[in-house]
Amino acid sequence: MPSHAHVSRSGGLRREIAALAARMMAEDGISDFGFAKRKAAKQLGATDADALPNNTEIEAELRAWLAIYQDEEQPQRLLEMRSAAVEVMRLLADFRPYLTGGALDGTAGRYSELEIELFPESTKDVEIFFLNQDFAYEHREPRRPAPHAPEAILGFDWDDVPVKVSIYPSAAERSPRRGQDRARLAQVEALVAAAQSAIAPHPSAP
């Protein structure tokens, strides 16, 4: 049975890892919770698996970090990213696009990527579409071996918003990953409309 001191040390290290992982995600644009967690643990010299925080703990630290350091700019940046998501998802409507990641859950910051998932009949269909549109993009290697890895990842800039498009087999659309929220175009449009309404100037009372 672990001692009280061990549990206390483990808990403190767990919070340190969560805070560092959150800072990396905010400052370096890392979007993968697992990657940020492992990188933070390595940097802090953590070898105890019990000290690794879960995604919820890191997300809480990330929201706190954004509230302190990017309080004024973050809502506007979030609106810009979601507006860009609407445009990109309309462009790629034939390939079953979903928004996911920080732009959806509200944790996106200054350096975050817009994360969109596609579920086409064929990955080649997406690439042919981009080529026919004369649309510049770059291929990225999916991290392997990894569960639920996409078949391909394409990256490009949409104005000043970096976009990562992950392409999955069409059958994977019916099996959303646990803990991974995603939204269709209509849901994202509703988020944008709500944000625009919230920041629009209200008419002065007579």
C-alpha positions as CSV (number, residue, x, y, z in Angstrom):
1,M,0.0,0.0,0.0
2,P,1.5,3.4,-1.0
3,S,2.5,5.6,1.9
4,H,0.8,9.0,2.5
5,A,4.1,10.7,1.6
6,H,4.3,8.9,-1.7
7,V,0.7,9.8,-2.6
8,S,1.4,13.4,-1.7
9,R,4.6,13.5,-3.8
10,S,2.8,11.7,-6.7
11,G,-0.1,14.2,-6.5
12,G,2.2,17.2,-6.5
13,L,4.1,15.8,-9.5
14,R,0.9,15.0,-11.3
15,R,-0.2,18.7,-11.0
16,E,3.2,19.9,-12.2
17,I,3.0,17.6,-15.3
18,A,-0.5,18.8,-16.0
19,A,0.5,22.5,-15.7
20,L,3.6,22.0,-17.9
21,A,1.6,20.0,-20.5
22,A,-1.0,22.8,-20.6
23,R,1.6,25.4,-21.1
24,M,3.2,23.5,-23.9
25,M,-0.2,23.1,-25.6
26,A,-0.9,26.9,-25.2
27,E,2.6,28.2,-26.2
28,D,3.8,25.5,-28.7
29,G,0.5,24.7,-30.3
30,I,0.6,21.1,-29.3
31,S,-2.9,19.6,-29.8
32,D,-2.3,16.0,-28.7
33,F,-2.9,15.6,-24.9
34,G,-1.0,12.4,-24.8
35,F,2.0,13.8,-26.5
36,A,2.0,16.9,-24.3
37,K,1.7,14.8,-21.2
38,R,4.6,12.5,-22.2
39,K,6.8,15.4,-23.1
40,A,6.1,17.2,-19.9
41,A,6.7,14.0,-17.8
42,K,10.0,13.5,-19.5
43,Q,11.1,17.1,-19.0
44,L,10.2,16.8,-15.3
45,G,11.9,13.4,-15.0
46,A,8.8,11.6,-14.0
47,T,8.9,7.8,-14.2
48,D,5.9,6.9,-12.0
49,A,2.9,6.1,-14.1
50,D,0.7,7.1,-11.2
51,A,2.0,10.7,-11.6
52,L,0.6,11.1,-15.1
53,P,-2.5,13.3,-15.2
54,N,-5.5,12.5,-17.3
55,N,-6.8,14.7,-20.1
56,T,-9.4,16.3,-17.9
57,E,-6.8,17.5,-15.5
58,I,-4.7,18.9,-18.3
59,E,-7.7,20.6,-19.9
60,A,-8.5,22.3,-16.6
61,E,-4.9,23.6,-16.3
62,L,-5.1,24.8,-20.0
63,R,-8.3,26.7,-19.4
64,A,-6.8,28.3,-16.3
65,W,-3.6,29.2,-18.3
66,L,-5.6,30.8,-21.1
67,A,-7.7,32.7,-18.6
68,I,-4.6,34.3,-17.1
69,Y,-2.3,34.8,-20.1
70,Q,-4.6,35.2,-23.1
71,D,-7.8,36.4,-21.5
72,E,-8.5,39.3,-23.8
73,E,-7.4,37.8,-27.1
74,Q,-8.6,34.2,-26.7
75,P,-12.3,34.7,-27.3
76,Q,-11.6,36.6,-30.5
77,R,-9.1,34.0,-31.6
78,L,-11.6,31.3,-30.9
79,L,-14.2,33.1,-33.0
80,E,-11.7,33.4,-35.9
81,M,-10.9,29.7,-35.8
82,R,-14.5,28.6,-35.7
83,S,-15.3,31.0,-38.5
84,A,-12.5,29.5,-40.5
85,A,-13.8,26.0,-39.6
86,V,-17.2,26.9,-41.1
87,E,-15.5,28.0,-44.4
88,V,-13.3,24.9,-44.6
89,M,-16.1,22.5,-43.7
90,R,-18.3,24.1,-46.4
91,L,-15.5,23.6,-48.9
92,L,-15.0,20.0,-47.9
93,A,-18.7,19.2,-47.3
94,D,-18.6,16.2,-49.7
95,F,-16.2,14.4,-47.3
96,R,-18.2,14.4,-44.1
97,P,-16.2,17.0,-42.1
98,Y,-16.2,17.3,-38.4
99,L,-14.6,20.0,-36.2
100,T,-12.7,18.7,-33.1
101,G,-10.0,19.7,-30.8
102,G,-9.4,23.1,-29.1
103,A,-11.5,25.2,-31.5
104,L,-14.5,23.1,-30.6
105,D,-14.0,22.7,-26.8
106,G,-12.9,26.3,-26.3
107,T,-9.3,25.6,-25.3
108,A,-7.7,26.8,-28.5
109,G,-5.1,29.6,-28.0
110,R,-2.8,31.8,-30.0
111,Y,-0.8,29.0,-31.6
112,S,-3.4,26.2,-31.9
113,E,-4.3,24.5,-35.1
114,L,-7.8,24.1,-36.4
115,E,-8.5,20.4,-36.3
116,I,-10.9,18.9,-38.8
117,E,-11.7,15.2,-39.4
118,L,-12.9,13.8,-42.8
119,F,-14.6,10.5,-43.5
120,P,-14.6,10.2,-47.3
121,E,-15.1,7.0,-49.3
122,S,-11.5,7.3,-50.4
123,T,-8.5,9.3,-49.1
124,K,-7.5,9.8,-52.7
125,D,-10.8,11.6,-53.4
126,V,-9.8,14.4,-51.0
127,E,-6.3,14.8,-52.5
128,I,-7.8,14.8,-56.0
129,F,-10.2,17.5,-54.9
130,F,-7.4,19.7,-53.6
131,L,-5.4,19.2,-56.8
132,N,-8.3,20.1,-58.9
133,Q,-8.8,23.2,-56.8
134,D,-5.1,24.0,-57.2
135,F,-5.0,24.2,-53.4
136,A,-1.6,24.1,-51.7
137,Y,-1.2,21.6,-48.8
138,E,1.4,19.5,-47.2
139,H,1.4,15.8,-46.2
140,R,2.2,14.9,-42.6
141,E,3.0,11.5,-41.3
142,P,0.5,10.2,-38.8
143,R,2.1,9.1,-35.5
144,R,2.3,5.3,-35.7
145,P,1.8,2.9,-34.2
146,A,-1.2,4.6,-32.6
147,P,-4.8,3.5,-32.0
148,H,-7.3,5.1,-34.3
149,A,-4.6,6.7,-36.4
150,P,-5.8,8.5,-39.5
151,E,-5.0,7.3,-43.0
152,A,-3.5,10.6,-43.9
153,I,-3.0,14.1,-42.5
154,L,-3.0,17.2,-44.6
155,G,-1.9,20.6,-43.4
156,F,-2.5,24.1,-44.9
157,D,-3.1,27.7,-43.9
158,W,-6.6,29.3,-44.1
159,D,-5.8,33.0,-44.0
160,D,-3.8,33.2,-40.7
161,V,-5.3,30.0,-39.2
162,P,-3.2,26.8,-39.5
163,V,-5.4,23.8,-40.4
164,K,-4.8,20.1,-39.8
165,V,-7.1,17.8,-41.7
166,S,-7.1,14.2,-40.6
167,I,-8.6,11.7,-43.0
168,Y,-10.2,8.5,-41.7
169,P,-12.0,5.6,-43.4
170,S,-15.6,6.2,-44.0
171,A,-16.6,3.4,-41.6
172,A,-14.8,5.1,-38.7
173,E,-17.4,7.8,-38.7
174,R,-19.8,5.5,-36.9
175,S,-17.3,4.8,-34.1
176,P,-16.4,8.1,-32.4
177,R,-13.3,7.9,-30.1
178,R,-14.1,8.0,-26.4
179,G,-13.4,11.4,-24.9
180,Q,-13.1,13.0,-28.3
181,D,-15.9,15.5,-29.0
182,R,-16.7,16.4,-32.6
183,A,-19.2,18.6,-34.3
184,R,-20.9,18.8,-37.7
185,L,-21.1,22.0,-39.8
186,A,-24.5,23.1,-38.4
187,Q,-23.2,22.9,-34.8
188,V,-20.2,25.0,-35.6
189,E,-22.3,27.6,-37.4
190,A,-24.4,27.8,-34.3
191,L,-21.3,28.4,-32.1
192,V,-20.1,31.2,-34.5
193,A,-23.6,32.8,-34.5
194,A,-23.8,32.7,-30.7
195,A,-20.3,34.2,-30.3
196,Q,-21.0,37.0,-32.9
197,S,-24.2,37.8,-31.1
198,A,-22.4,38.0,-27.7
199,I,-19.7,40.5,-29.0
200,A,-22.0,42.6,-31.2
201,P,-22.6,46.1,-29.8
202,H,-26.1,46.5,-28.3
203,P,-28.1,49.5,-29.4
204,S,-28.4,52.2,-26.8
205,A,-31.6,52.5,-24.9
206,P,-33.7,55.6,-25.9
